């Protein structure tokens, strides 16, 4: 199974939609997605994600599902900015870096982000279960036949996507925020690779791709 995590187009935050530039980005993204359409489409309830997604679903005449847990993370600001916009040097200057198991206990970002991380991770696993992948420890157990060729698209937001990546890849949130970037209409692709024992592990194929903006 392939997972596409897609950020919305250039935002008009005041009106919760996308700018003219954002519509142009979303239009190019839609044409690119039509070349190899996803089997299912999910979106944040926020207007900027829905308006980006509709460029594709209207053209493809596809249904979609709105998922409340995909909306942008509403954690308190840190040093006046969203956690994922915090200066990476601020995070990396700590004497000891957080690990995959203890990041939520760290004073920087940990305690304020964990509730959102938990909500997003549970929401994602519920969708995966519907498509034949049950969470089993740190991997997924394949529970249905013929699911490996599916392609799922999630239209969301920078903070939500980075938080979800931390969960899927077992990366500490602080280091995801320090080192990873998600641009408008950036597409991050993951492969849920199945093994012989009916267990599957997510593999990163590409992060923040924007080939649709390069095509003529």
ZABAFI-17023 format. One record per residue (C-alpha): x, y, z; residue number from 1. Coordinates in nm, 2 decimals. Layout:
<<X Y Z> NUM>;
...
***
This chain:
<<0.00 0.00 0.00> 1>;
<<0.12 0.35 -0.08> 2>;
<<0.03 0.65 0.15> 3>;
<<0.03 1.00 0.01> 4>;
<<0.05 1.28 0.27> 5>;
<<-0.03 1.61 0.10> 6>;
<<-0.02 1.96 0.24> 7>;
<<-0.27 2.22 0.12> 8>;
<<-0.20 2.49 -0.13> 9>;
<<-0.07 2.84 -0.04> 10>;
<<-0.29 2.94 0.25> 11>;
<<-0.53 3.23 0.31> 12>;
<<-0.54 3.17 0.68> 13>;
<<-0.78 3.47 0.75> 14>;
<<-1.05 3.31 0.53> 15>;
<<-0.95 2.95 0.58> 16>;
<<-0.90 2.88 0.22> 17>;
<<-0.62 2.91 -0.03> 18>;
<<-0.49 3.20 -0.23> 19>;
<<-0.49 3.24 -0.61> 20>;
<<-0.14 3.09 -0.60> 21>;
<<-0.27 2.81 -0.39> 22>;
<<-0.55 2.73 -0.64> 23>;
<<-0.29 2.72 -0.92> 24>;
<<-0.07 2.48 -0.71> 25>;
<<-0.38 2.27 -0.64> 26>;
<<-0.48 2.26 -1.00> 27>;
<<-0.13 2.13 -1.11> 28>;
<<-0.14 1.88 -0.82> 29>;
<<-0.48 1.75 -0.94> 30>;
<<-0.35 1.69 -1.29> 31>;
<<-0.05 1.51 -1.16> 32>;
<<-0.26 1.29 -0.93> 33>;
<<-0.50 1.20 -1.22> 34>;
<<-0.21 1.01 -1.38> 35>;
<<-0.21 0.76 -1.10> 36>;
<<-0.52 0.83 -0.89> 37>;
<<-0.55 0.71 -0.53> 38>;
<<-0.81 0.46 -0.44> 39>;
<<-0.94 0.66 -0.14> 40>;
<<-0.91 1.02 -0.05> 41>;
<<-0.93 1.17 0.30> 42>;
<<-0.91 1.54 0.41> 43>;
<<-0.89 1.77 0.71> 44>;
<<-1.21 1.95 0.77> 45>;
<<-1.04 2.29 0.74> 46>;
<<-1.12 2.49 0.43> 47>;
<<-0.76 2.52 0.30> 48>;
<<-0.72 2.14 0.29> 49>;
<<-1.07 2.08 0.14> 50>;
<<-1.03 2.34 -0.12> 51>;
<<-0.70 2.19 -0.23> 52>;
<<-0.84 1.84 -0.24> 53>;
<<-1.15 1.94 -0.44> 54>;
<<-0.94 2.04 -0.74> 55>;
<<-0.86 1.66 -0.77> 56>;
<<-1.18 1.50 -0.65> 57>;
<<-1.40 1.71 -0.87> 58>;
<<-1.19 1.62 -1.18> 59>;
<<-1.17 1.25 -1.08> 60>;
<<-1.54 1.24 -0.98> 61>;
<<-1.43 1.07 -0.66> 62>;
<<-1.59 1.06 -0.32> 63>;
<<-1.39 1.16 -0.02> 64>;
<<-1.41 1.15 0.36> 65>;
<<-1.35 1.43 0.60> 66>;
<<-1.15 1.32 0.91> 67>;
<<-1.15 1.55 1.21> 68>;
<<-0.82 1.42 1.34> 69>;
<<-0.64 1.54 1.02> 70>;
<<-0.69 1.91 1.10> 71>;
<<-0.40 2.12 1.20> 72>;
<<-0.24 2.06 1.54> 73>;
<<-0.36 2.33 1.79> 74>;
<<-0.09 2.29 2.05> 75>;
<<0.02 2.60 2.24> 76>;
<<0.29 2.81 2.08> 77>;
<<0.65 2.77 2.19> 78>;
<<0.86 3.08 2.20> 79>;
<<0.58 3.25 2.01> 80>;
<<0.56 3.01 1.71> 81>;
<<0.40 2.67 1.63> 82>;
<<0.62 2.39 1.75> 83>;
<<0.71 2.28 1.40> 84>;
<<0.83 2.63 1.32> 85>;
<<1.06 2.64 1.62> 86>;
<<1.42 2.71 1.54> 87>;
<<1.59 2.37 1.50> 88>;
<<1.90 2.51 1.67> 89>;
<<1.69 2.56 1.98> 90>;
<<1.60 2.19 1.99> 91>;
<<1.94 2.07 1.90> 92>;
<<2.11 2.28 2.16> 93>;
<<1.98 2.05 2.44> 94>;
<<2.25 1.85 2.62> 95>;
<<2.07 1.52 2.53> 96>;
<<1.85 1.46 2.23> 97>;
<<1.51 1.29 2.27> 98>;
<<1.46 0.93 2.17> 99>;
<<1.17 0.74 2.01> 100>;
<<1.04 0.61 2.34> 101>;
<<1.10 0.91 2.57> 102>;
<<1.03 1.22 2.35> 103>;
<<0.69 1.28 2.51> 104>;
<<0.86 1.33 2.85> 105>;
<<1.10 1.60 2.72> 106>;
<<1.03 1.96 2.84> 107>;
<<1.06 2.10 2.48> 108>;
<<0.74 2.01 2.29> 109>;
<<0.69 1.67 2.45> 110>;
<<0.41 1.72 2.70> 111>;
<<0.21 1.97 2.49> 112>;
<<0.23 1.76 2.17> 113>;
<<0.16 1.42 2.30> 114>;
<<-0.22 1.45 2.32> 115>;
<<-0.23 1.56 1.95> 116>;
<<0.02 1.29 1.86> 117>;
<<-0.20 1.03 2.03> 118>;
<<-0.52 1.15 1.85> 119>;
<<-0.35 1.16 1.51> 120>;
<<-0.19 0.82 1.55> 121>;
<<-0.52 0.66 1.66> 122>;
<<-0.70 0.82 1.37> 123>;
<<-0.45 0.69 1.12> 124>;
<<-0.45 0.34 1.26> 125>;
<<-0.83 0.33 1.24> 126>;
<<-0.81 0.42 0.87> 127>;
<<-0.54 0.16 0.81> 128>;
<<-0.75 -0.11 0.98> 129>;
<<-1.04 -0.03 0.74> 130>;
<<-0.80 -0.11 0.46> 131>;
<<-0.66 -0.44 0.59> 132>;
<<-0.37 -0.33 0.82> 133>;
<<-0.41 -0.38 1.19> 134>;
<<-0.16 -0.22 1.42> 135>;
<<0.04 -0.49 1.59> 136>;
<<0.31 -0.35 1.82> 137>;
<<0.55 -0.14 1.61> 138>;
<<0.43 -0.30 1.28> 139>;
<<0.10 -0.36 1.09> 140>;
<<-0.05 -0.71 1.05> 141>;
<<-0.21 -0.77 0.71> 142>;
<<-0.57 -0.89 0.77> 143>;
<<-0.71 -0.88 0.41> 144>;
<<-0.61 -1.00 0.07> 145>;
<<-0.53 -0.77 -0.22> 146>;
<<-0.47 -0.46 -0.02> 147>;
<<-0.10 -0.41 -0.11> 148>;
<<-0.18 -0.23 -0.44> 149>;
<<-0.41 0.03 -0.28> 150>;
<<-0.31 0.40 -0.27> 151>;
<<-0.45 0.63 -0.01> 152>;
<<-0.43 1.02 -0.02> 153>;
<<-0.45 1.24 0.29> 154>;
<<-0.49 1.61 0.24> 155>;
<<-0.38 1.79 0.56> 156>;
<<-0.14 2.05 0.71> 157>;
<<0.23 2.09 0.79> 158>;
<<0.21 2.03 1.16> 159>;
<<-0.04 1.74 1.13> 160>;
<<0.17 1.57 0.86> 161>;
<<0.50 1.60 1.05> 162>;
<<0.33 1.47 1.37> 163>;
<<0.19 1.17 1.18> 164>;
<<0.53 1.10 1.02> 165>;
<<0.68 1.10 1.37> 166>;
<<0.44 0.82 1.46> 167>;
<<0.46 0.62 1.15> 168>;
<<0.84 0.62 1.14> 169>;
<<0.91 0.61 1.52> 170>;
<<1.10 0.94 1.50> 171>;
<<1.10 1.18 1.80> 172>;
<<0.87 1.47 1.73> 173>;
<<1.13 1.73 1.83> 174>;
<<1.38 1.59 1.57> 175>;
<<1.11 1.57 1.30> 176>;
<<1.03 1.94 1.35> 177>;
<<1.40 2.03 1.36> 178>;
<<1.49 1.85 1.04> 179>;
<<1.19 1.81 0.82> 180>;
<<1.00 2.06 0.59> 181>;
<<0.67 2.04 0.42> 182>;
<<0.59 2.30 0.15> 183>;
<<0.26 2.39 0.01> 184>;
<<0.12 2.10 -0.20> 185>;
<<0.42 1.90 -0.10> 186>;
<<0.36 1.52 -0.13> 187>;
<<0.52 1.28 0.10> 188>;
<<0.50 0.91 -0.01> 189>;
<<0.53 0.61 0.21> 190>;
<<0.51 0.24 0.12> 191>;
<<0.36 -0.01 0.36> 192>;
<<0.59 -0.30 0.27> 193>;
<<0.46 -0.64 0.35> 194>;
<<0.69 -0.92 0.47> 195>;
<<0.64 -1.30 0.44> 196>;
<<0.50 -1.32 0.79> 197>;
<<0.20 -1.11 0.71> 198>;
<<0.34 -0.81 0.89> 199>;
<<0.41 -0.48 0.72> 200>;
<<0.65 -0.19 0.79> 201>;
<<0.62 0.17 0.66> 202>;
<<0.91 0.28 0.43> 203>;
<<0.98 0.63 0.32> 204>;
<<0.98 0.67 -0.06> 205>;
<<1.00 1.05 -0.09> 206>;
<<0.94 1.36 0.12> 207>;
<<0.79 1.69 0.02> 208>;
<<0.79 1.61 -0.36> 209>;
<<0.64 1.88 -0.58> 210>;
<<0.68 1.74 -0.94> 211>;
<<0.34 1.89 -1.03> 212>;
<<0.50 2.24 -1.01> 213>;
<<0.78 2.14 -1.25> 214>;
<<0.56 2.00 -1.52> 215>;
<<0.47 2.22 -1.82> 216>;
***
